[in-house]
C-alpha cells in the first residue's frame, strides 16, 4: 500500500508550507492523482486522514481529482484516452506513435488555509 507513503510525503510538504507562511491550520487540500499512478482513491482518503492527525491538516477537507489518461496520437493527430499504461496503441487508428500526457504521480495542486489574525 504505497498510499500511506504518498500521504506522509504530502503532509511533510503541507507542514513545510504552513511553517513557511505562518499558517496554523489547513482547511482544504486539493490533490491530483495521475492516471497511471495505481492509487486507490478510498485508500488515499483513509491514509490521508490517518497521517494528518495532530498536524496542521487534521480534519481538513480533501479534494481528489483523478487525471485522465490523455495522449496525443501523432499518427491520426487526435487526443485519445488510454485505458491502461500497459496499452500503448491508439484506440482510434491502432498507431503506436503516442505522446502520453498523463503521469503516474500525485501532486498537491492547492491548499486552503484558515486566516490568522495578526495583532
DOVEX-223514 format. One record per atom (N, C-alpha, C): y, z, x; atom name; residue in one letter. Coordinates in steps of 0.05 Angstrom, whole numbers, always signed. Atoms other than C-alpha are relative to their C-alpha. Layout:
BEGIN
c2 c3 c1 atom res
Y Z X CA A
...
//
This chain:
BEGIN
c2 c3 c1 atom res
-23 +0 +17 N X
+0 +0 +0 CA X
+25 +0 +18 C X
-24 +1 -17 N X
+60 -25 +40 CA X
+26 +5 -15 C X
-24 -7 +16 N X
+108 -9 -17 CA X
+12 +26 +9 C X
-12 -26 -9 N X
+116 +62 +9 CA X
+16 -4 +25 C X
-14 +5 -24 N X
+136 +37 +77 CA X
+26 -15 -5 C X
-25 +14 +7 N X
+186 -12 +47 CA X
+20 +19 -13 C X
-19 -19 +13 N X
+216 +44 +4 CA X
+11 +19 +20 C X
-10 -18 -20 N X
+221 +91 +63 CA X
+22 -13 +17 C X
-21 +15 -16 N X
+259 +38 +103 CA X
+25 -4 -17 C X
-23 +4 +18 N X
+304 +23 +43 CA X
+16 +26 -2 C X
-14 -26 +2 N X
+321 +97 +36 CA X
+14 +7 +26 C X
-13 -4 -26 N X
+336 +102 +110 CA X
+26 -16 +2 C X
-24 +17 +0 N X
+385 +44 +103 CA X
+21 +10 -20 C X
-19 -10 +20 N X
+416 +72 +40 CA X
+13 +26 +9 C X
-12 -25 -10 N X
+426 +141 +71 CA X
+19 -6 +23 C X
-18 +7 -22 N X
+457 +109 +133 CA X
+27 -11 -11 C X
-24 +11 +12 N X
+506 +70 +90 CA X
+16 +22 -15 C X
-13 -22 +14 N X
+521 +132 +48 CA X
+15 +18 +20 C X
-13 -17 -20 N X
+536 +173 +110 CA X
+24 -14 +12 C X
-22 +15 -12 N X
+579 +118 +140 CA X
+25 -1 -18 C X
-22 +3 +19 N X
+621 +113 +77 CA X
+7 +26 -15 C X
-7 -25 +12 N X
+623 +187 +58 CA X
-9 +3 -29 C X
+11 -1 +27 N X
+581 +178 -5 CA X
-21 +22 -2 C X
+19 -21 +4 N X
+543 +237 -32 CA X
-21 -6 -21 C X
+20 +6 +21 N X
+506 +204 -90 CA X
+1 -30 -5 C X
+4 +28 +7 N X
+479 +134 -101 CA X
-11 -1 -28 C X
+8 +1 +28 N X
+472 +118 -175 CA X
-16 -25 -8 C X
+15 +25 +6 N X
+442 +48 -172 CA X
-6 -15 +25 C X
+9 +16 -22 N X
+403 +5 -124 CA X
-11 -26 -11 C X
+10 +26 +7 N X
+391 -70 -131 CA X
-16 -11 +23 C X
+18 +11 -20 N X
+331 -97 -93 CA X
-8 -29 -8 C X
+11 +27 +5 N X
+310 -170 -86 CA X
-27 -1 +15 C X
+27 +1 -11 N X
+235 -178 -75 CA X
-7 -30 +4 C X
+7 +28 -7 N X
+214 -242 -40 CA X
-24 -9 -16 C X
+22 +12 +17 N X
+168 -289 -79 CA X
-27 +3 +14 C X
+25 -1 -15 N X
+115 -284 -24 CA X
-4 +27 +14 C X
+2 -26 -13 N X
+122 -210 -8 CA X
-25 +15 -6 C X
+24 -14 +9 N X
+58 -188 -43 CA X
+7 +29 -8 C X
-8 -27 +9 N X
+97 -128 -70 CA X
-5 +2 -30 C X
+5 -6 +28 N X
+74 -99 -136 CA X
+23 +16 -11 C X
-24 -13 +10 N X
+135 -81 -177 CA X
-4 +29 -9 C X
+5 -27 +10 N X
+105 -20 -211 CA X
-5 +20 +24 C X
+4 -17 -24 N X
+82 +7 -143 CA X
+26 +5 +15 C X
-26 -3 -13 N X
+151 -6 -114 CA X
+17 +21 -15 C X
-16 -19 +16 N X
+184 +32 -171 CA X
-10 +29 +4 C X
+11 -27 -3 N X
+136 +91 -164 CA X
+6 +11 +28 C X
-5 -9 -28 N X
+143 +94 -88 CA X
+30 +6 +5 C X
-29 -4 -4 N X
+219 +88 -91 CA X
+8 +27 -11 C X
-6 -26 +13 N X
+224 +147 -139 CA X
-10 +23 +17 C X
+12 -21 -17 N X
+178 +188 -94 CA X
+16 +4 +26 C X
-14 -1 -26 N X
+214 +171 -29 CA X
+29 +9 -3 C X
-29 -6 +4 N X
+284 +180 -59 CA X
+4 +30 -6 C X
-4 -29 +6 N X
+271 +254 -76 CA X
+14 +14 +23 C X
-16 -15 -18 N X
+320 +300 -42 CA X
+16 -17 +19 C X
-18 +17 -16 N X
+362 +242 -16 CA X
+24 -7 -18 C X
-24 +8 +16 N X
+429 +213 -39 CA X
-7 -19 -22 C X
+9 +19 +21 N X
+389 +163 -81 CA X
-18 +12 -21 C X
+18 -13 +20 N X
+349 +214 -121 CA X
+11 -4 -28 C X
-7 +5 +28 N X
+349 +196 -194 CA X
+17 -25 -6 C X
-16 +24 +4 N X
+387 +131 -184 CA X
-16 -21 -16 C X
+13 +22 +15 N X
+373 +70 -227 CA X
-7 -22 +19 C X
+11 +21 -17 N X
+330 +19 -192 CA X
-1 -26 -15 C X
+0 +26 +12 N X
+341 -54 -208 CA X
-15 -19 +19 C X
+16 +17 -17 N X
+289 -103 -182 CA X
+2 -29 -10 C X
-1 +28 +7 N X
+298 -178 -181 CA X
-22 -14 +16 C X
+22 +15 -13 N X
+235 -219 -166 CA X
+10 -28 +6 C X
-9 +27 -9 N X
+254 -281 -126 CA X
-20 -21 -9 C X
+17 +23 +7 N X
+227 -348 -149 CA X
-11 -13 +26 C X
+13 +13 -23 N X
+180 -386 -103 CA X
+11 -29 +3 C X
-13 +25 +0 N X
+230 -442 -94 CA X
-3 -16 +26 C X
+3 +18 -23 N X
+220 -502 -47 CA X
+16 -25 -6 C X
-11 +27 +2 N X
+253 -568 -33 CA X
-21 -19 +11 C X
+19 +20 -8 N X
+206 -627 -31 CA X
+16 -24 +12 C X
-14 +22 -13 N X
+232 -678 +19 CA X
-12 -27 -9 C X
+13 +25 +8 N X
+182 -730 -8 CA X
+11 -10 -27 C X
-10 +9 +26 N X
+204 -731 -81 CA X
+29 +9 -5 C X
-28 -9 +1 N X
+272 -699 -68 CA X
+7 +16 -25 C X
-3 -18 +23 N X
+264 -645 -121 CA X
-3 +29 +9 C X
+6 -28 -3 N X
+268 -570 -124 CA X
-25 +6 -17 C X
+25 -6 +14 N X
+199 -544 -143 CA X
-6 +30 +4 C X
+9 -28 -2 N X
+166 -476 -154 CA X
-29 +0 +9 C X
+28 -3 -8 N X
+103 -458 -116 CA X
-12 +24 -14 C X
+14 -22 +13 N X
+51 -413 -148 CA X
-10 +20 +20 C X
+11 -18 -20 N X
+27 -383 -83 CA X
+11 -9 +28 C X
-8 +8 -27 N X
+48 -381 -10 CA X
-22 -15 +15 C X
+22 +14 -12 N X
-20 -410 +6 CA X
-1 -29 -8 C X
+0 +27 +9 N X
-8 -473 -34 CA X
+25 -13 +11 C X
-22 +13 -13 N X
+36 -519 +8 CA X
+2 -30 -8 C X
-2 +28 +11 N X
+35 -582 -35 CA X
+19 +1 -24 C X
-19 +2 +22 N X
+89 -605 -83 CA X
-16 -4 -26 C X
+14 +3 +26 N X
+66 -596 -155 CA X
+7 -26 -15 C X
-8 +25 +13 N X
+103 -660 -174 CA X
-12 -25 +12 C X
+9 +25 -13 N X
+83 -711 -121 CA X
-24 +5 +19 C X
+22 -8 -19 N X
+29 -673 -80 CA X
+8 -4 +29 C X
-10 +2 -27 N X
+72 -683 -18 CA X
-2 +27 +15 C X
+2 -25 -16 N X
+67 -633 +39 CA X
+25 +5 +16 C X
-24 -2 -15 N X
+137 -642 +66 CA X
+20 +18 -15 C X
-16 -19 +15 N X
+166 -578 +36 CA X
+16 +18 +18 C X
-16 -21 -13 N X
+222 -532 +58 CA X
+0 +24 -19 C X
+2 -24 +17 N X
+207 -463 +30 CA X
+26 +16 +1 C X
-25 -15 +2 N X
+270 -426 +6 CA X
-7 +30 -4 C X
+8 -28 +6 N X
+233 -363 -17 CA X
-9 +14 +26 C X
+9 -15 -24 N X
+217 -307 +32 CA X
-21 +20 -8 C X
+22 -20 +4 N X
+167 -251 +40 CA X
+10 +28 +4 C X
-11 -26 -5 N X
+213 -192 +47 CA X
+12 +13 -25 C X
-14 -14 +21 N X
+251 -141 +6 CA X
+28 +6 +11 C X
-27 -4 -9 N X
+327 -137 +11 CA X
+15 +18 -19 C X
-19 -15 +16 N X
+378 -87 -13 CA X
+24 -19 -5 C X
-22 +18 +6 N X
+429 -130 -49 CA X
+26 +14 -8 C X
-24 -14 +10 N X
+476 -78 -78 CA X
-6 +30 -3 C X
+1 -29 +6 N X
+489 -3 -82 CA X
+23 +7 -18 C X
-21 -11 +17 N X
+527 +33 -136 CA X
+1 +29 +7 C X
-4 -28 -8 N X
+556 +100 -117 CA X
+18 +15 -19 C X
-17 -17 +16 N X
+588 +158 -151 CA X
+25 +5 +16 C X
-25 -5 -14 N X
+661 +164 -134 CA X
+3 +29 +8 C X
-6 -28 -8 N X
+681 +225 -95 CA X
+30 +4 -1 C X
-28 -7 +2 N X
+746 +259 -106 CA X
+10 +11 +27 C X
-11 -10 -25 N X
+787 +267 -43 CA X
+23 +18 -6 C X
-21 -20 +5 N X
+831 +328 -41 CA X
+22 -2 +21 C X
//
